[in-house]
Amino acid sequence: MSEKIEYQSVMNKLFGRICKDENKGQIADYIPELSKVDPNLFGVCLRTIDGRVYGVGDWNEKFSIQSISKVLALSMAYKILGDEMWCRVGVEPSGTPFNSLLQLEADNGIPRNPFINAGAMVVCDMLISNTENPVEAFLSFARTVCANPNLNISEKIAESEKLVGFRNKALCNFIKSLGNIENDPEEVLNFYFKMCSIEMTCKELTATFMYLVDDNYIGEDGQRVMTMSQAKRINAIMLTCGFYDESGEFSFKVGLPGKSGVGGGIVALLPDKYCIAAWSPRLNEKGNSSRGMKFLEAFTTETQMSIF
């Protein structure tokens, strides 16, 4: 069936249907800069493995990708350190909110996975220990993968997150006290806030994540971003841990590896077929985009294309 799908008409139909429903959820107003975003913006982009691109709504509007950036940080660390990195961060679903401290003491400072905040901070710490200028190195990696030299960080959003990031500061210092942060927590947090403040459009997100879709993907620098085995493992963690304590629900309803961010973005992919990104700032009670989740569930149901 997949070869006969008229992607644009399917997307237009589903987008129109979802726009008619009430736009439920709350914007991430605990980060002051994110509270300024128009809550009614909504865009979707799909990019196929053969390079076709389809979009609907506000798919060319830039937004803060927030925790979606954790996949890029993980990929970069995995590329540098290989399997050695799994000594410091796990690969299991947490079953708790993304900013929870509950499991850290019982697990001796080893976060359950790299996509909860604690896990992403440990990954940031790894990158600080293994690069000369981690922010520039991360931005360079993201620009190469996205094939966009103009990709950038919003300093306003990073500063906004820093001003209210007391829970993240507690997490980082707690992990430091348990011996799993090597560098100064302040340096780790500054990098973490900047990493989460990178801005992209839905179209740019689909271009960025093609390295996890296409086994033969070559980056702008002429190199493979990672091995097939590494890409497989990152996709597996996205499937089981990409949506915090709603990851099982996303797997059940959508059936794709993916990652969300509290900026309202979601990126998901079907290996060897396509990458899809949705953005709508209103979040459900689990911190995932309400309209984005609805669209992706409807899309995989309509097209009958998921990993299951």
Backbone bond lengths (Angstrom), bond angles and torsions (degrees), N, CA, C in turn:
res aa  C-N    CA-C-N  psi(-1)  N-CA   C-N-CA  omega(-1)  CA-C   N-CA-C  phi
1 M - - - 1.454 - - 1.521 112.50 -
2 S 1.357 117.31 -31.76 1.453 121.73 -171.22 1.526 113.04 -58.59
3 E 1.353 117.85 -34.40 1.452 119.98 -177.05 1.528 112.28 -71.37
4 K 1.319 117.18 -18.84 1.461 120.70 -176.02 1.525 112.88 -99.01
5 I 1.326 117.28 -0.10 1.459 120.06 -175.26 1.524 110.81 -71.99
6 E 1.317 116.35 130.73 1.463 122.54 171.51 1.526 106.63 -91.08
7 Y 1.328 115.42 88.57 1.458 119.90 -171.93 1.535 113.12 -55.83
8 Q 1.335 116.22 -44.38 1.464 118.36 -175.89 1.521 112.12 -62.67
9 S 1.315 116.68 -42.88 1.466 118.97 -179.05 1.534 110.95 -68.62
10 V 1.335 117.38 -36.51 1.469 120.73 176.52 1.531 109.79 -63.07
11 M 1.330 116.07 -46.28 1.463 120.19 -179.43 1.523 111.53 -63.63
12 N 1.326 117.02 -43.48 1.468 120.45 178.99 1.527 111.09 -59.63
13 K 1.331 115.67 -43.63 1.470 120.74 -178.20 1.533 111.16 -64.02
14 L 1.341 116.14 -48.26 1.458 119.85 -177.71 1.526 111.74 -67.92
15 F 1.324 115.82 -38.67 1.472 120.98 179.06 1.529 109.92 -61.30
16 G 1.325 116.05 -46.88 1.463 120.61 179.48 1.515 111.72 -61.47
17 R 1.331 116.28 -40.30 1.468 120.64 -179.10 1.528 110.57 -65.06
18 I 1.337 116.86 -44.50 1.464 120.41 -177.54 1.525 111.25 -70.12
19 C 1.330 117.05 -34.23 1.468 120.30 178.76 1.529 111.90 -65.48
20 K 1.317 116.88 -23.83 1.471 120.08 179.24 1.528 111.76 -76.31
21 D 1.332 116.93 -23.22 1.465 121.11 178.98 1.524 110.15 -78.33
22 E 1.315 115.94 159.76 1.468 120.74 176.95 1.529 109.79 -61.84
23 N 1.331 115.96 137.26 1.462 121.80 -179.84 1.533 108.75 -84.80
24 K 1.330 115.57 84.88 1.464 120.53 -174.04 1.518 111.48 -84.22
25 G 1.338 115.03 163.09 1.455 120.81 175.80 1.514 112.58 110.18
26 Q 1.325 114.64 174.29 1.461 121.76 -178.34 1.517 110.33 -120.63
27 I 1.320 116.12 138.70 1.464 120.72 174.51 1.533 108.55 -71.17
28 A 1.327 117.89 155.09 1.476 121.79 -177.94 1.527 109.88 -76.99
29 D 1.354 116.03 69.94 1.456 120.17 -173.67 1.526 113.79 -79.11
30 Y 1.359 117.51 -2.39 1.468 119.29 174.79 1.529 110.91 -72.98
31 I 1.337 117.07 -13.27 1.471 121.51 168.98 1.528 105.61 -105.43
32 P 1.328 118.97 107.69 1.467 121.75 -170.61 1.521 115.16 -49.47
33 E 1.323 118.41 -43.06 1.477 120.13 -178.19 1.523 111.93 -65.88
34 L 1.318 117.32 -34.29 1.468 120.07 179.91 1.521 111.63 -71.43
35 S 1.325 117.22 -23.15 1.474 120.22 179.57 1.528 111.74 -69.37
36 K 1.324 117.55 -14.47 1.470 122.10 -178.26 1.529 112.60 -85.65
37 V 1.319 118.04 -8.92 1.472 121.91 -176.57 1.528 109.86 -74.94
38 D 1.331 116.60 139.81 1.463 121.72 177.04 1.530 109.13 -63.78
39 P 1.350 118.45 116.85 1.467 120.62 -175.35 1.522 114.23 -69.98
40 N 1.335 117.24 -10.04 1.470 119.93 -177.92 1.523 113.75 -95.65
41 L 1.328 117.08 -0.89 1.463 119.48 175.59 1.526 109.61 -66.88
42 F 1.323 115.88 144.33 1.474 120.39 -175.52 1.521 107.87 -160.24
43 G 1.311 117.22 122.60 1.457 120.66 179.51 1.513 111.71 -144.41
44 V 1.323 115.93 154.61 1.470 121.80 178.33 1.531 108.06 -142.42
45 C 1.325 116.43 139.32 1.469 121.55 174.15 1.519 109.34 -134.92
46 L 1.320 115.92 140.76 1.464 121.97 175.60 1.524 108.72 -126.52
47 R 1.333 115.77 134.88 1.471 122.05 178.90 1.522 107.83 -126.93
48 T 1.320 116.98 125.56 1.463 120.74 -179.03 1.530 110.33 -90.19
49 I 1.319 115.04 164.20 1.462 119.97 -176.66 1.526 111.61 -64.16
50 D 1.346 117.29 -24.03 1.470 119.97 178.37 1.529 112.38 -91.89
51 G 1.358 117.10 13.04 1.465 120.67 170.21 1.515 116.86 92.56
52 R 1.323 118.54 2.39 1.468 119.23 176.97 1.525 109.71 -76.91
53 V 1.328 116.68 141.15 1.466 122.25 -177.00 1.521 109.29 -126.77
54 Y 1.342 115.85 133.03 1.462 122.10 179.58 1.528 108.32 -130.08
55 G 1.312 116.85 141.01 1.459 119.04 179.77 1.508 112.29 -144.50
56 V 1.342 114.30 158.55 1.456 120.29 177.36 1.528 108.28 -149.67
57 G 1.337 116.54 145.26 1.465 121.22 178.92 1.519 112.33 71.67
58 D 1.331 116.46 -139.68 1.473 122.91 -173.75 1.532 112.04 -90.26
59 W 1.316 115.76 48.72 1.468 120.24 -173.76 1.523 113.66 -76.78
60 N 1.342 117.28 -10.88 1.466 120.42 176.94 1.526 112.30 -107.77
61 E 1.326 116.45 14.95 1.474 122.40 179.26 1.523 109.03 -92.26
62 K 1.330 117.50 130.36 1.468 120.58 179.67 1.528 110.88 -75.69
63 F 1.331 115.92 144.98 1.454 121.50 175.50 1.526 109.00 -149.11
64 S 1.313 115.76 166.06 1.461 121.63 -179.75 1.525 109.25 -79.03
65 I 1.326 116.73 118.34 1.473 118.69 -173.87 1.525 112.57 -79.11
66 Q 1.327 117.92 -13.63 1.457 122.36 174.64 1.540 112.23 50.08
67 S 1.336 117.63 -122.66 1.476 120.05 -171.66 1.519 114.64 -69.82
68 I 1.326 118.22 -10.33 1.470 118.99 174.22 1.529 109.35 -61.40
69 S 1.344 115.44 -29.22 1.472 119.97 179.88 1.526 111.97 -64.11
70 K 1.336 117.54 -19.03 1.462 120.51 -179.48 1.531 111.66 -63.92
71 V 1.331 116.26 -28.31 1.472 119.48 177.28 1.527 109.59 -67.26
72 L 1.319 116.76 -39.65 1.466 120.88 179.37 1.525 110.61 -67.49
73 A 1.340 116.77 -42.45 1.469 120.05 178.38 1.527 110.42 -63.16
74 L 1.328 116.11 -43.43 1.470 120.42 177.51 1.523 110.64 -60.32
75 S 1.325 117.46 -45.46 1.464 121.70 -179.38 1.520 111.20 -60.38
76 M 1.325 115.01 -42.56 1.469 120.18 -179.32 1.531 110.57 -65.26
77 A 1.336 116.68 -45.36 1.471 120.71 179.62 1.524 111.10 -64.68
78 Y 1.326 116.45 -40.56 1.471 121.36 -179.75 1.526 110.38 -64.44
79 K 1.323 115.24 -38.53 1.471 120.82 178.61 1.532 110.56 -63.60
80 I 1.341 116.60 -38.83 1.466 121.54 -177.82 1.532 111.83 -78.49
81 L 1.334 116.65 -45.61 1.464 121.07 -169.01 1.524 115.06 -101.38
82 G 1.332 116.53 -19.74 1.461 119.23 -176.00 1.523 111.29 65.13
83 D 1.330 116.38 -152.12 1.463 120.83 -174.00 1.521 113.98 -68.03
84 E 1.319 116.53 -12.13 1.474 121.11 176.77 1.539 111.71 -57.05
85 M 1.332 116.39 -29.22 1.462 119.38 -175.17 1.526 112.76 -67.03
86 W 1.337 118.86 -24.22 1.458 121.07 -175.08 1.524 113.06 -73.43
87 C 1.331 116.70 -4.65 1.474 119.60 172.63 1.526 110.83 -70.63
88 R 1.338 116.56 -22.39 1.475 120.26 -172.60 1.526 113.88 -111.09
89 V 1.312 117.25 -9.30 1.468 120.58 178.32 1.524 108.27 -148.89
90 G 1.338 116.65 140.14 1.452 120.60 -176.59 1.514 113.62 -88.31
91 V 1.335 115.74 -174.26 1.472 120.92 -178.82 1.535 110.63 -131.89
92 E 1.339 116.20 23.47 1.460 120.62 -177.63 1.525 111.66 -103.31
93 P 1.338 118.21 147.47 1.470 120.36 172.43 1.527 109.42 -58.82
94 S 1.325 116.14 146.47 1.466 119.32 -176.34 1.517 112.57 -89.55
95 G 1.336 117.49 -33.39 1.460 120.63 -176.38 1.513 113.59 70.55
96 T 1.336 116.70 9.19 1.465 122.00 178.27 1.524 109.11 -130.41
97 P 1.342 118.39 164.88 1.475 119.98 179.17 1.526 112.48 -58.25
98 F 1.333 115.46 159.19 1.469 121.39 -173.41 1.522 113.90 -63.52
99 N 1.345 117.84 -20.67 1.470 119.81 -178.37 1.534 111.82 -113.43
100 S 1.325 116.61 26.79 1.470 121.34 -177.27 1.530 112.10 -77.42
101 L 1.333 114.91 142.69 1.470 120.94 174.55 1.529 112.25 -99.55
102 L 1.331 116.73 -6.62 1.467 121.38 -166.43 1.526 114.91 -55.17
103 Q 1.340 116.93 -44.66 1.465 118.93 -170.17 1.529 113.81 -86.13
104 L 1.323 116.74 -14.90 1.464 119.02 -169.74 1.529 113.69 -62.62
105 E 1.320 116.98 -42.10 1.472 118.68 -178.64 1.524 110.69 -67.68
106 A 1.335 116.47 -44.55 1.465 120.09 179.58 1.528 111.58 -62.80
107 D 1.337 116.51 -32.18 1.469 121.34 -177.72 1.528 112.77 -97.58
108 N 1.334 117.08 16.47 1.477 122.36 176.04 1.528 113.40 56.47
109 G 1.330 115.65 37.33 1.464 119.43 175.47 1.510 114.68 80.73
110 I 1.328 118.16 7.75 1.469 121.75 177.46 1.531 107.99 -95.54
111 P 1.325 119.30 107.10 1.468 120.38 -179.04 1.526 111.24 -63.49
112 R 1.331 116.32 149.61 1.464 121.18 -175.70 1.526 112.69 -62.57
113 N 1.339 117.48 -36.19 1.473 119.84 179.68 1.521 110.14 -156.57
114 P 1.334 118.46 167.21 1.464 120.97 -174.47 1.528 114.73 -78.99
115 F 1.334 118.75 -1.83 1.462 120.67 -175.35 1.522 114.20 -103.01
116 I 1.335 118.33 -17.76 1.454 117.95 167.80 1.526 107.02 -72.31
117 N 1.323 117.16 161.10 1.464 119.82 -174.35 1.524 112.55 -58.10
118 A 1.336 116.02 -42.62 1.466 119.75 -179.49 1.526 111.34 -59.98
119 G 1.326 116.75 -43.25 1.459 121.50 179.42 1.517 112.41 -64.73
120 A 1.329 115.64 -41.36 1.471 119.74 -179.94 1.529 110.71 -65.84
121 M 1.334 116.97 -33.86 1.471 119.42 177.76 1.523 111.21 -66.77
122 V 1.322 116.93 -38.86 1.464 120.09 176.92 1.534 109.94 -64.36
123 V 1.338 117.18 -39.31 1.469 121.01 176.54 1.532 109.76 -63.48
124 C 1.332 117.35 -42.68 1.476 120.76 176.68 1.520 110.49 -59.40
125 D 1.328 116.44 -41.36 1.464 121.10 178.65 1.523 110.69 -61.32
126 M 1.338 117.17 -40.48 1.471 121.13 176.84 1.525 110.72 -60.29
127 L 1.335 115.92 -43.22 1.467 119.61 -178.29 1.522 111.55 -68.28
128 I 1.331 117.07 -36.05 1.472 120.24 176.79 1.529 109.62 -62.89
129 S 1.321 116.92 -41.00 1.472 121.16 -179.24 1.526 113.11 -70.14
130 N 1.335 116.85 -19.69 1.469 119.63 -172.54 1.525 114.58 -118.77
131 T 1.331 117.88 8.06 1.477 121.31 175.80 1.523 109.03 -135.96
132 E 1.322 115.74 154.33 1.459 119.96 -178.42 1.525 111.73 -75.44
133 N 1.325 115.87 -44.03 1.464 121.36 176.94 1.526 107.18 -130.04
134 P 1.333 117.77 93.07 1.469 120.28 -170.52 1.527 114.97 -60.16
135 V 1.331 117.71 -38.26 1.472 119.70 -179.30 1.523 109.81 -64.91
136 E 1.327 116.37 -46.81 1.465 120.07 -179.98 1.533 111.04 -67.04
137 A 1.316 116.31 -39.12 1.472 120.10 179.84 1.529 110.03 -64.76
138 F 1.335 116.70 -41.93 1.458 120.39 179.45 1.527 110.66 -65.66
139 L 1.321 116.24 -44.09 1.466 120.41 -179.96 1.526 110.46 -63.42
140 S 1.328 116.58 -40.17 1.464 121.08 177.83 1.527 110.92 -62.85
141 F 1.330 116.52 -42.12 1.468 121.54 177.87 1.531 110.14 -61.51
142 A 1.330 116.20 -47.92 1.470 120.65 -179.25 1.528 111.01 -62.56
143 R 1.327 117.12 -41.80 1.477 121.04 179.93 1.524 110.90 -64.20
144 T 1.330 116.48 -39.38 1.464 120.44 179.71 1.523 111.02 -66.46
145 V 1.337 116.14 -44.64 1.460 120.74 -178.95 1.528 110.76 -65.88
146 C 1.338 115.83 -40.13 1.467 121.31 -177.91 1.526 112.41 -80.24
147 A 1.327 116.40 -14.74 1.471 122.16 -174.49 1.525 110.54 59.12
148 N 1.340 115.31 39.93 1.466 121.09 179.39 1.528 109.34 -138.12
149 P 1.347 117.41 102.82 1.474 120.21 -178.04 1.521 113.16 -69.40
150 N 1.327 117.66 -11.11 1.469 121.06 -178.02 1.525 113.83 -95.94
151 L 1.311 116.09 1.98 1.464 120.12 177.99 1.526 109.15 -58.45
152 N 1.348 116.97 137.53 1.461 117.55 -175.87 1.513 113.87 -148.05
153 I 1.325 113.42 170.90 1.461 123.33 178.21 1.515 108.47 -99.03
154 S 1.324 116.84 141.58 1.458 120.87 172.80 1.527 108.37 -88.15
155 E 1.321 116.39 107.39 1.472 120.24 179.81 1.523 110.74 -64.20
156 K 1.332 116.62 -32.18 1.474 120.70 178.80 1.522 110.92 -61.78
157 I 1.344 116.00 -45.75 1.467 120.19 -179.05 1.527 109.87 -68.79
158 A 1.335 117.72 -41.13 1.471 120.87 178.88 1.524 110.75 -59.50
159 E 1.330 116.35 -43.74 1.468 121.07 179.61 1.522 110.88 -66.95
160 S 1.332 115.86 -38.44 1.459 121.74 178.50 1.529 110.78 -62.25
161 E 1.327 116.10 -42.45 1.468 120.60 178.75 1.525 111.07 -66.79
162 K 1.311 115.40 -38.69 1.471 120.57 -179.31 1.528 110.97 -63.16
163 L 1.332 116.50 -39.16 1.464 121.46 -177.53 1.529 112.81 -64.84
164 V 1.329 116.64 -30.46 1.475 119.55 -176.01 1.538 112.26 -114.24
165 G 1.324 117.57 8.85 1.470 121.19 -171.32 1.521 115.11 -85.06
166 F 1.326 117.29 43.99 1.471 119.94 -176.02 1.527 112.35 -65.01
167 R 1.306 116.45 -38.46 1.473 119.78 -179.43 1.532 110.09 -66.49
168 N 1.327 116.39 -41.82 1.465 119.85 177.86 1.523 111.46 -65.14
169 K 1.332 116.27 -35.82 1.462 119.85 176.82 1.529 110.20 -64.57
170 A 1.326 115.82 -40.57 1.470 120.03 177.98 1.532 110.45 -62.62
171 L 1.334 116.26 -44.70 1.469 121.02 179.04 1.523 111.35 -57.90
172 C 1.325 115.36 -49.48 1.468 120.21 -175.60 1.523 111.22 -63.97
173 N 1.320 117.00 -43.83 1.465 120.51 179.42 1.528 111.77 -67.26
174 F 1.329 116.50 -35.03 1.460 120.18 178.37 1.533 110.55 -66.02
175 I 1.335 116.27 -43.54 1.476 119.67 178.07 1.530 109.96 -64.37
176 K 1.338 116.37 -38.59 1.468 120.79 176.70 1.531 110.15 -59.31
177 S 1.331 116.49 -42.92 1.469 120.33 -178.86 1.525 111.88 -64.90
178 L 1.345 115.54 -24.59 1.465 120.41 179.50 1.535 112.30 -94.72
179 G 1.340 116.32 3.66 1.459 120.98 171.07 1.514 117.07 87.36
180 N 1.346 117.85 12.67 1.468 118.65 -177.64 1.529 113.24 -109.17
181 I 1.318 117.20 11.92 1.468 122.75 168.69 1.523 106.57 -119.68
182 E 1.335 116.84 123.28 1.467 120.92 -176.06 1.524 112.24 -87.19
183 N 1.320 116.22 -33.23 1.459 121.27 -172.07 1.529 111.80 -99.38
184 D 1.335 115.54 176.82 1.464 121.17 178.07 1.531 109.14 -62.09
185 P 1.340 118.78 124.86 1.467 120.65 -179.65 1.538 113.57 -52.72
186 E 1.324 116.68 -33.92 1.470 119.78 179.75 1.527 110.61 -63.38
187 E 1.326 116.77 -40.36 1.463 121.37 178.21 1.532 110.77 -67.07
188 V 1.327 115.50 -41.56 1.469 120.46 178.94 1.534 109.65 -62.09
189 L 1.325 116.94 -45.83 1.467 121.31 -178.37 1.524 111.66 -65.64
190 N 1.325 116.95 -41.62 1.479 119.58 178.54 1.519 110.76 -59.67
191 F 1.329 116.98 -43.18 1.466 121.52 177.61 1.526 110.05 -65.06
192 Y 1.318 116.37 -45.01 1.473 121.54 -178.86 1.533 110.82 -59.11
193 F 1.323 117.35 -47.48 1.471 120.17 -178.78 1.528 111.21 -64.19
194 K 1.310 117.13 -38.62 1.471 120.20 179.30 1.530 111.03 -69.12
195 M 1.325 115.89 -42.78 1.463 120.21 178.89 1.529 110.74 -57.20
196 C 1.335 116.88 -43.19 1.470 121.31 -178.02 1.527 112.17 -71.92
197 S 1.324 117.30 -14.10 1.469 121.20 -175.02 1.521 113.55 -97.99
198 I 1.327 116.67 11.27 1.458 119.70 175.83 1.531 108.57 -66.16
199 E 1.333 116.25 143.29 1.465 120.47 -177.33 1.526 110.53 -114.22
200 M 1.330 115.60 137.08 1.461 122.30 176.63 1.519 109.25 -145.00
201 T 1.322 114.81 166.40 1.457 121.75 169.25 1.530 107.97 -98.09
202 C 1.319 116.49 168.75 1.478 119.36 174.43 1.528 110.24 -58.84
203 K 1.328 116.12 -39.52 1.469 120.12 -179.80 1.525 110.86 -62.44
204 E 1.345 116.33 -43.10 1.471 120.05 179.16 1.524 111.41 -66.72
205 L 1.327 116.95 -36.92 1.467 119.79 178.48 1.524 111.56 -61.72
206 T 1.328 116.74 -42.53 1.471 118.34 -179.56 1.525 110.99 -65.53
207 A 1.334 116.70 -35.23 1.476 119.58 177.00 1.525 110.14 -67.26
208 T 1.329 116.39 -40.91 1.462 121.93 -177.08 1.517 112.44 -62.22
209 F 1.332 116.94 -40.31 1.466 120.17 -171.96 1.524 113.94 -92.75
210 M 1.330 117.44 10.37 1.463 118.86 177.43 1.524 112.46 -65.80
211 Y 1.325 117.92 -21.31 1.474 119.13 178.82 1.526 112.13 -66.96
212 L 1.344 116.79 -17.63 1.461 120.00 175.66 1.530 112.16 -97.16
213 V 1.324 116.29 -4.73 1.472 122.14 178.36 1.523 110.55 -96.33
214 D 1.332 115.11 -44.79 1.465 122.62 -168.85 1.525 110.90 -104.65
215 D 1.323 117.57 116.54 1.465 122.21 179.30 1.526 112.54 -60.82
216 N 1.334 116.33 -24.29 1.464 120.15 -176.20 1.528 112.63 -104.47
217 Y 1.342 116.70 16.97 1.460 120.19 -174.80 1.530 111.22 -65.59
218 I 1.333 115.23 131.45 1.468 122.72 175.74 1.525 107.39 -118.31
219 G 1.328 116.93 129.86 1.463 121.97 -178.89 1.514 112.34 -73.41
220 E 1.338 114.90 176.66 1.470 121.94 179.92 1.530 112.15 -60.50
221 D 1.343 115.84 -25.04 1.467 119.62 -179.22 1.528 111.95 -86.57
222 G 1.366 116.58 6.05 1.455 120.35 178.66 1.517 114.19 81.03
223 Q 1.333 117.36 6.88 1.464 122.16 -177.55 1.530 110.52 -112.84
224 R 1.323 116.13 154.83 1.466 120.24 170.12 1.527 108.26 -67.21
225 V 1.319 117.81 139.01 1.462 120.04 178.20 1.525 109.41 -68.35
226 M 1.328 116.83 -41.79 1.463 121.37 175.43 1.513 110.03 -158.97
227 T 1.311 115.95 171.40 1.462 119.34 -179.60 1.533 110.03 -73.95
228 M 1.328 116.58 162.87 1.463 121.10 177.17 1.527 110.68 -59.97
229 S 1.316 116.82 -38.52 1.461 121.34 179.99 1.525 111.04 -64.37
230 Q 1.327 116.56 -43.26 1.469 120.43 178.65 1.530 110.83 -65.01
231 A 1.329 116.88 -42.75 1.469 120.75 179.36 1.524 110.25 -61.67
232 K 1.329 116.57 -40.71 1.467 121.07 178.75 1.526 110.20 -59.85
233 R 1.314 116.24 -42.86 1.471 119.92 -177.46 1.530 111.68 -69.77
234 I 1.319 117.30 -38.31 1.468 119.66 177.70 1.526 110.20 -66.38
235 N 1.326 116.96 -40.83 1.468 119.83 175.83 1.532 110.84 -59.91
236 A 1.319 116.57 -38.79 1.468 120.56 -179.98 1.529 110.82 -64.02
237 I 1.328 116.60 -42.04 1.477 119.76 179.48 1.531 110.29 -68.71
238 M 1.324 117.18 -35.87 1.464 120.09 176.06 1.529 110.77 -62.42
239 L 1.324 116.13 -40.12 1.463 119.92 -178.93 1.530 111.50 -65.65
240 T 1.332 116.38 -40.71 1.465 119.72 -174.00 1.526 114.07 -92.86
241 C 1.348 117.33 -21.02 1.469 119.73 -172.10 1.533 114.12 -132.82
242 G 1.315 118.66 3.01 1.468 121.16 -170.18 1.511 116.25 -73.30
243 F 1.337 117.09 -11.43 1.474 119.89 -175.62 1.528 111.38 -128.86
244 Y 1.353 114.90 34.30 1.456 121.18 178.56 1.528 109.95 55.36
245 D 1.345 118.20 -133.49 1.460 118.56 -177.36 1.531 112.24 -87.40
246 E 1.345 116.01 20.96 1.464 121.20 168.88 1.533 110.12 -115.43
247 S 1.324 116.71 12.96 1.464 120.89 -176.32 1.521 112.31 -63.92
248 G 1.324 116.89 -40.84 1.463 120.21 177.97 1.512 111.55 -63.38
249 E 1.331 115.69 -40.11 1.462 121.32 179.01 1.533 110.82 -63.42
250 F 1.338 116.54 -42.32 1.468 120.83 179.88 1.529 110.22 -64.94
251 S 1.323 115.83 -43.61 1.471 120.71 176.73 1.519 110.77 -58.66
252 F 1.329 115.53 -44.50 1.456 123.25 -176.88 1.537 111.76 -66.49
253 K 1.334 116.34 -43.16 1.470 120.21 -174.29 1.525 113.58 -91.08
254 V 1.342 117.00 -34.86 1.471 120.79 -174.40 1.521 111.25 -104.54
255 G 1.324 116.95 -46.37 1.458 120.53 175.95 1.511 115.42 77.18
256 L 1.358 116.13 34.92 1.469 120.92 177.86 1.528 109.44 -135.21
257 P 1.347 118.21 148.76 1.462 119.24 166.43 1.524 108.12 -63.79
258 G 1.322 117.25 142.10 1.463 118.88 -179.91 1.505 111.98 -166.56
259 K 1.324 114.42 176.61 1.476 120.44 177.69 1.519 108.59 -149.90
260 S 1.321 114.52 139.55 1.460 120.79 178.90 1.523 110.30 -112.33
261 G 1.338 115.19 168.14 1.458 121.80 173.87 1.518 109.19 -144.36
262 V 1.337 117.57 153.36 1.461 119.63 -176.46 1.530 112.86 -74.25
263 G 1.334 116.90 -1.90 1.461 120.02 169.75 1.520 111.58 -75.34
264 G 1.347 116.77 -4.48 1.465 121.43 178.84 1.517 113.86 98.65
265 G 1.319 117.06 3.75 1.465 120.38 -179.55 1.516 112.10 -90.62
266 I 1.333 115.27 149.43 1.466 122.69 171.28 1.523 107.03 -138.97
267 V 1.323 116.43 134.11 1.458 120.41 170.58 1.520 106.96 -120.77
268 A 1.334 116.57 138.19 1.463 121.57 179.19 1.517 108.61 -143.75
269 L 1.325 116.76 160.72 1.463 118.12 -175.44 1.516 111.63 -151.16
270 L 1.331 113.63 152.38 1.459 122.22 171.90 1.524 106.33 -115.38
271 P 1.352 117.98 108.35 1.466 120.15 -176.82 1.530 112.67 -50.38
272 D 1.319 114.51 136.57 1.466 124.33 179.76 1.530 113.82 70.36
273 K 1.351 117.75 6.45 1.469 120.05 -178.19 1.532 113.09 -127.24
274 Y 1.338 117.34 -64.40 1.467 118.52 -173.12 1.523 111.96 -159.61
275 C 1.343 113.98 165.51 1.454 122.26 168.68 1.527 106.52 -124.50
276 I 1.326 116.98 138.20 1.459 121.54 -179.38 1.527 108.75 -130.31
277 A 1.334 116.09 138.71 1.468 121.41 177.38 1.516 108.93 -128.43
278 A 1.323 115.80 136.19 1.461 121.73 176.73 1.524 108.19 -126.91
279 W 1.336 115.67 148.48 1.470 119.59 178.11 1.517 110.66 -142.81
280 S 1.301 115.78 125.92 1.462 123.43 172.37 1.524 106.15 -155.59
281 P 1.345 118.77 122.57 1.470 120.96 -167.45 1.524 117.19 -68.79
282 R 1.335 118.44 -22.07 1.468 118.19 -179.09 1.530 109.94 -73.92
283 L 1.341 115.75 129.05 1.464 122.08 -174.74 1.519 111.33 -106.37
284 N 1.337 115.90 149.60 1.463 119.96 173.30 1.532 109.29 -80.38
285 E 1.322 116.79 -176.31 1.471 120.96 -174.60 1.527 112.66 -66.53
286 K 1.328 118.58 -15.97 1.462 122.00 178.65 1.534 112.43 -93.55
287 G 1.337 116.66 -3.33 1.462 120.39 178.38 1.510 114.73 91.13
288 N 1.343 117.66 16.00 1.467 122.43 178.09 1.525 110.41 -111.14
289 S 1.318 116.44 149.32 1.459 121.38 -177.46 1.534 111.59 -57.43
290 S 1.342 116.38 122.43 1.474 120.51 -177.69 1.524 110.93 -63.16
291 R 1.333 116.49 -52.15 1.467 119.65 -178.21 1.525 110.85 -69.95
292 G 1.320 116.89 -35.45 1.462 119.82 178.07 1.513 112.15 -61.00
293 M 1.321 116.08 -44.54 1.469 120.44 178.90 1.527 110.68 -63.22
294 K 1.330 116.33 -44.04 1.471 120.39 179.75 1.522 110.99 -62.05
295 F 1.340 116.28 -43.99 1.459 119.49 -178.03 1.528 110.68 -62.68
296 L 1.311 117.37 -46.11 1.465 119.83 -176.01 1.519 112.13 -67.49
297 E 1.324 116.78 -36.75 1.461 119.18 175.41 1.532 110.36 -63.02
298 A 1.331 115.44 -45.40 1.470 119.80 179.86 1.529 110.98 -64.72
299 F 1.339 116.83 -37.22 1.467 121.34 -177.02 1.525 111.78 -66.16
300 T 1.339 117.18 -47.31 1.471 118.40 -178.64 1.534 111.03 -72.17
301 T 1.326 117.01 -27.31 1.464 120.31 175.82 1.526 110.28 -69.97
302 E 1.324 116.38 -45.20 1.470 122.08 -177.59 1.524 111.30 -67.11
303 T 1.339 117.06 -43.28 1.467 120.82 -175.52 1.528 112.53 -86.92
304 Q 1.329 116.38 -15.44 1.468 122.06 -174.84 1.529 111.23 57.10
305 M 1.338 114.62 38.14 1.472 120.38 -179.29 1.519 109.71 -124.30
306 S 1.329 115.48 101.34 1.461 121.76 172.48 1.521 106.17 -145.65
307 I 1.323 117.64 -176.95 1.463 117.93 -178.87 1.510 111.86 -80.63
308 F 1.341 117.46 -5.93 1.467 120.42 -177.54 1.520 111.30 -106.10
